[in-house]
Amino acid sequence: MEISKEILNDIVDTMEIGLKCFLHRETFEVVSYPDPEEHLDMDPEDWEEAIGKVKKNKKKFIEIEAMTSSDSFKVMEEFIESLDNNDTKIRLVTALEGRKPFANFKHQIDNSGEYRELWFAFKRQKSIEWVQNQLTFQSK
């Protein structure tokens, strides 16, 4: 299944804000809505159209699963491995080895100057690959 970069970026953006994301197998329309189990304060009426569209045509939509925390952790490890040995790499390794690795990694990367932008580009590419792998697997 060949999906345009624009659609892949739309899916990744949607997932980054925590919405469930679905792709129509034929039209490549992206439909999204909050997960009612995770967003208890959500008003289902606000999302009635999107939810109904997916539920009425379940077989025509592919649900794109978000990365698990384990998968996200692996992406952070891969990013660290891609860096040259320097102080930033040491701080990031230490962040992942300690308590609250996600919060500590975020703190370190937010205060790492140029590495912050490298991280966001790396994470974006890994997220696109994640989506592409799911679409390739589910379209067979």
C-alpha positions as CSV (number, residue, x, y, z in Angstrom):
1,M,0.0,0.0,0.0
2,E,1.6,3.2,-1.2
3,I,0.6,6.1,1.1
4,S,1.7,9.7,0.4
5,K,4.1,11.5,2.8
6,E,1.3,14.0,3.5
7,I,-1.1,11.3,4.7
8,L,1.7,9.6,6.7
9,N,2.5,13.0,8.4
10,D,-1.2,13.6,9.1
11,I,-1.4,10.2,10.8
12,V,1.7,10.8,12.9
13,D,0.5,14.2,13.9
14,T,-2.9,12.8,14.9
15,M,-1.3,10.0,16.9
16,E,1.1,12.4,18.7
17,I,-1.9,14.3,20.2
18,G,-3.3,11.0,21.5
19,L,-6.1,10.3,19.1
20,K,-7.1,6.9,17.7
21,C,-6.4,6.9,14.0
22,F,-7.9,5.0,11.2
23,L,-7.1,4.9,7.4
24,H,-9.7,4.0,4.8
25,R,-8.3,1.2,2.7
26,E,-9.6,2.6,-0.6
27,T,-9.8,6.4,-0.3
28,F,-7.0,6.9,2.2
29,E,-9.2,9.2,4.2
30,V,-7.8,9.6,7.8
31,V,-10.4,9.5,10.5
32,S,-9.5,10.1,14.2
33,Y,-11.1,10.5,17.5
34,P,-10.1,10.3,21.2
35,D,-10.1,6.8,22.8
36,P,-13.2,6.9,25.1
37,E,-11.5,4.5,27.5
38,E,-8.6,6.9,28.0
39,H,-10.5,10.2,27.7
40,L,-13.3,9.7,30.2
41,D,-14.1,13.5,30.0
42,M,-14.7,13.3,26.3
43,D,-18.2,14.1,25.1
44,P,-19.0,11.3,22.5
45,E,-21.4,13.6,20.7
46,D,-18.5,15.8,19.7
47,W,-17.0,12.9,17.9
48,E,-20.2,11.1,16.8
49,E,-19.6,11.5,13.1
50,A,-16.0,10.2,13.1
51,I,-16.9,7.3,15.4
52,G,-19.9,6.4,13.4
53,K,-18.0,6.5,10.1
54,V,-15.5,4.0,11.4
55,K,-17.9,1.7,13.1
56,K,-20.3,1.5,10.1
57,N,-17.4,0.6,7.8
58,K,-15.1,-1.3,10.1
59,K,-13.7,-3.6,7.4
60,K,-12.8,-0.7,5.2
61,F,-10.6,1.0,7.8
62,I,-7.2,0.1,9.1
63,E,-6.7,1.1,12.7
64,I,-3.2,2.5,13.3
65,E,-1.9,1.4,16.7
66,A,0.2,3.8,18.7
67,M,3.6,2.8,19.9
68,T,3.7,1.1,23.3
69,S,5.9,2.7,25.9
70,S,8.4,-0.2,25.3
71,D,8.5,0.7,21.6
72,S,9.0,4.4,22.4
73,F,11.8,3.5,24.8
74,K,13.5,1.6,22.0
75,V,13.3,4.7,19.8
76,M,15.0,6.7,22.5
77,E,17.7,4.1,22.8
78,E,18.2,4.0,19.0
79,F,18.6,7.8,19.0
80,I,21.2,7.7,21.7
81,E,23.1,5.0,19.8
82,S,23.1,7.3,16.8
83,L,25.0,10.0,18.7
84,D,28.7,10.4,18.9
85,N,30.2,9.9,22.3
86,N,29.8,13.3,24.1
87,D,28.3,14.8,27.2
88,T,24.7,14.8,25.8
89,K,24.9,11.1,25.0
90,I,26.1,10.4,28.5
91,R,23.2,12.5,30.0
92,L,20.6,10.8,27.9
93,V,21.9,7.3,28.7
94,T,21.8,8.2,32.4
95,A,18.3,9.5,32.0
96,L,17.1,6.2,30.6
97,E,18.8,4.2,33.2
98,G,17.3,6.1,36.2
99,R,13.8,6.4,37.6
100,K,11.2,8.1,35.4
101,P,13.2,7.6,32.2
102,F,10.6,9.3,29.9
103,A,10.4,12.5,32.0
104,N,14.2,12.6,32.5
105,F,14.9,12.0,28.8
106,K,12.5,14.8,27.9
107,H,14.2,17.1,30.4
108,Q,17.6,16.3,29.0
109,I,16.6,16.6,25.4
110,D,14.8,19.9,26.0
111,N,18.0,21.3,27.4
112,S,20.4,19.9,24.8
113,G,20.5,22.7,22.2
114,E,21.0,21.3,18.7
115,Y,20.2,17.8,19.8
116,R,16.6,18.7,20.5
117,E,15.9,19.3,16.8
118,L,17.9,16.1,15.9
119,W,15.7,14.2,18.3
120,F,12.4,15.5,16.9
121,A,13.5,14.7,13.3
122,F,14.7,11.2,14.4
123,K,11.4,10.5,16.3
124,R,9.3,11.7,13.4
125,Q,11.1,9.4,11.0
126,K,10.7,6.4,13.4
127,S,7.0,7.2,13.8
128,I,6.5,7.3,10.0
129,E,8.3,4.0,9.7
130,W,6.1,2.6,12.5
131,V,2.9,3.6,10.6
132,Q,4.3,2.3,7.2
133,N,5.1,-1.0,8.8
134,Q,1.5,-1.4,10.1
135,L,0.0,-0.4,6.8
136,T,2.2,-2.8,4.9
137,F,1.3,-5.7,7.3
138,Q,-2.4,-4.9,7.5
139,S,-2.9,-4.4,3.7
140,K,-1.8,-8.0,3.0
